[in-house]
Amino acid sequence: MSLKETFRRVAVDAKPRKKRLPPFSIRLSPEQRARLAVEAAGAPLGAYIKAKVLGSPLPVRVRRTGLAVEDRTALAQAFALLGRSRLSSNLNQLAHLANVGALPMIPETEAELRDTLADVQNIRRLLMTALGLKPEDRP
């Protein structure tokens, strides 16, 4: 069977697509739009207008990650706090001291570093889970 015949057979067997309804447009004055934006309180304007017109509750805003916008805001704040904590800088300084031999590696220091590493790994796992990502299993 030739490529042309295969294409024709597949084209004939294809299901016809449902025709989409055209979008409904509405013109608003700048004042009307601003008023609706205030009433929507951060929700997408189209979803707010649809909910208001149809008398249904406003759906919870969920993004591709499955997180509501409010959750994403909280996560962004957590990341900002983590970034300001200078944790990565302090760990880098400890690694440098260990590499040049200026960090005394006594059992207590080693135990504290292992505990700190476990805490950082736990924070990472929790944040990835909160973001809807699957943390890879690391020993």
C-alpha positions as CSV (number, residue, x, y, z in Angstrom):
1,M,0.0,0.0,0.0
2,S,1.4,3.4,-1.0
3,L,1.7,6.3,1.3
4,K,-1.0,8.1,-0.7
5,E,-3.5,5.3,-0.2
6,T,-2.6,5.1,3.5
7,F,-3.2,8.8,3.9
8,R,-6.6,8.6,2.1
9,R,-7.7,5.7,4.3
10,V,-6.8,7.5,7.5
11,A,-8.4,10.7,6.3
12,V,-11.7,8.9,5.6
13,D,-11.6,7.1,8.9
14,A,-10.9,10.3,10.9
15,K,-13.8,11.5,13.0
16,P,-15.2,14.9,12.1
17,R,-14.3,17.6,14.6
18,K,-17.0,19.3,16.5
19,K,-17.3,22.8,15.5
20,R,-16.6,25.3,18.3
21,L,-19.0,28.0,19.1
22,P,-17.6,31.4,18.4
23,P,-16.6,33.4,21.5
24,F,-19.0,35.9,23.0
25,S,-17.5,39.4,23.3
26,I,-18.6,42.3,25.4
27,R,-17.3,45.8,25.3
28,L,-16.8,47.6,28.6
29,S,-15.8,51.1,29.4
30,P,-12.5,51.5,31.4
31,E,-14.6,52.3,34.5
32,Q,-16.8,49.2,34.1
33,R,-13.7,47.0,33.6
34,A,-12.0,48.5,36.6
35,R,-15.1,47.9,38.7
36,L,-15.3,44.3,37.6
37,A,-11.6,43.8,38.3
38,V,-12.0,45.1,41.8
39,E,-15.0,42.8,42.4
40,A,-13.1,39.8,41.0
41,A,-10.5,40.4,43.6
42,G,-7.6,38.9,41.6
43,A,-9.7,36.1,39.9
44,P,-9.5,35.9,36.1
45,L,-11.9,38.5,34.8
46,G,-13.5,36.1,32.2
47,A,-14.1,33.4,34.9
48,Y,-15.6,36.1,37.3
49,I,-18.0,37.5,34.6
50,K,-19.1,33.9,33.6
51,A,-19.7,33.0,37.3
52,K,-21.6,36.2,37.9
53,V,-23.8,36.0,34.7
54,L,-24.6,32.3,35.2
55,G,-25.1,32.6,39.0
56,S,-22.6,29.9,39.8
57,P,-19.8,30.1,42.4
58,L,-16.4,31.4,41.3
59,P,-14.2,28.3,40.6
60,V,-11.0,28.0,42.7
61,R,-8.2,29.3,40.6
62,V,-5.9,26.4,39.8
63,R,-2.8,26.5,37.6
64,R,-1.2,23.7,35.6
65,T,0.7,22.5,38.6
66,G,-2.6,21.9,40.4
67,L,-1.9,24.6,42.9
68,A,-4.3,27.4,43.7
69,V,-2.9,30.9,43.1
70,E,-3.0,31.6,46.8
71,D,-0.8,28.5,47.4
72,R,1.6,29.6,44.8
73,T,1.9,33.0,46.5
74,A,2.7,31.3,49.8
75,L,5.3,29.2,48.1
76,A,6.9,32.2,46.5
77,Q,7.1,33.9,49.9
78,A,8.7,30.7,51.4
79,F,11.3,30.7,48.6
80,A,12.0,34.4,49.2
81,L,12.5,33.8,52.9
82,L,14.7,30.8,52.1
83,G,16.8,32.9,49.7
84,R,17.2,35.7,52.3
85,S,18.4,33.2,54.9
86,R,21.8,33.0,53.3
87,L,21.7,29.3,53.8
88,S,23.4,28.5,50.5
89,S,26.1,31.1,51.2
90,N,26.8,29.7,54.6
91,L,27.0,26.1,53.3
92,N,29.3,27.2,50.6
93,Q,31.6,28.8,53.2
94,L,31.6,25.6,55.2
95,A,32.5,23.6,52.1
96,H,35.3,25.9,51.3
97,L,36.7,25.7,54.8
98,A,36.5,21.9,54.7
99,N,38.3,21.8,51.3
100,V,41.2,24.0,52.5
101,G,41.4,22.0,55.7
102,A,40.5,24.9,58.0
103,L,37.3,23.2,59.4
104,P,38.1,20.9,62.3
105,M,36.4,17.6,61.5
106,I,35.7,16.3,64.9
107,P,32.8,13.8,65.4
108,E,30.5,16.6,66.8
109,T,31.1,18.8,63.7
110,E,30.5,15.9,61.3
111,A,27.2,15.0,63.2
112,E,26.0,18.6,63.0
113,L,26.8,18.8,59.3
114,R,24.9,15.5,58.6
115,D,21.9,16.8,60.6
116,T,21.9,20.1,58.7
117,L,22.2,18.2,55.3
118,A,19.2,16.1,56.3
119,D,17.2,19.3,57.2
120,V,18.0,20.9,53.8
121,Q,17.0,17.7,52.0
122,N,13.8,17.6,53.9
123,I,13.0,21.3,53.1
124,R,13.7,20.5,49.4
125,R,11.4,17.5,49.5
126,L,8.6,19.4,51.1
127,L,8.8,22.3,48.7
128,M,8.9,20.0,45.7
129,T,5.9,18.1,47.0
130,A,4.1,21.4,47.6
131,L,4.8,22.5,44.0
132,G,3.3,19.2,42.8
133,L,6.6,17.9,41.6
134,K,7.9,14.4,42.3
135,P,11.1,14.6,44.3
136,E,13.6,12.1,43.0
137,D,14.6,9.5,45.6
138,R,18.1,10.2,46.9
139,P,19.8,8.1,49.5
